């Protein structure tokens, strides 16, 4: 009987801990293609976390499952991204285009682009995605342009960082 009770307790605790992941991380790749004057952004976020933040923030019941999505989901995704993610050069805030999303495994990929961007010496990145829901959220940023690479982590208390990019090609 003791073994049976222990087994039930272990199964209960094990299944409860697999429902929630223990870390909160998004990864955003920012690539500047100088020849095209284009800044391309791909952000990867856990689907369940992103779904939860959209539903709580906008008082909705969205499902980020292709067969269950509603048409207006992109409006709310774009609105959230504009509130929580920004890029800025010395000339001011950059206006990005939300290009869409795709799903892969347990991740949602969010695609953004800044067009007609002339060479810049510094880029300020702010990323507060999911920090309004998860205190321990970390947002990893990878910036790349030709041979120049820079990576760092942003979080709720340190949500902005400037990349000094002054190697003119």
URNOR-V334720 format. One record per backbone hydrogen bond with DSSP energy under -1.0 kcal/mol. NH is the residue of the N-H (numbers start at 0). CO is the residue of the C=O. If there is no record, write none. Layout:
NH/CO  NH/CO
This chain:
4/0  5/1  6/2  7/3  8/4  9/5  10/6  11/7  12/8  13/9  14/10  15/11  16/12  17/13  25/137  26/43  27/139  28/41  29/141  30/39  31/143  32/37  37/32  38/113  39/30  40/111  41/28  42/109  43/26  44/107  46/105  49/45  50/46  51/47  52/48  53/49  54/50  55/51  56/52  57/53  59/54  64/62  67/64  72/69  75/71  76/72  77/73  78/74  79/75  80/76  81/77  82/78  83/79  84/80  85/125  87/123  88/91  91/88  93/86  96/112  98/110  99/110  101/108  103/106  106/103  107/44  108/101  109/42  110/99  111/40  112/96  113/38  116/36  122/162  123/87  124/160  125/85  126/158  127/83  130/127  132/129  133/129  136/133  137/23  138/153  139/25  140/151  141/27  142/149  143/29  144/147  147/144  149/142  151/140  153/138  154/157  160/124  162/122  164/120  167/165
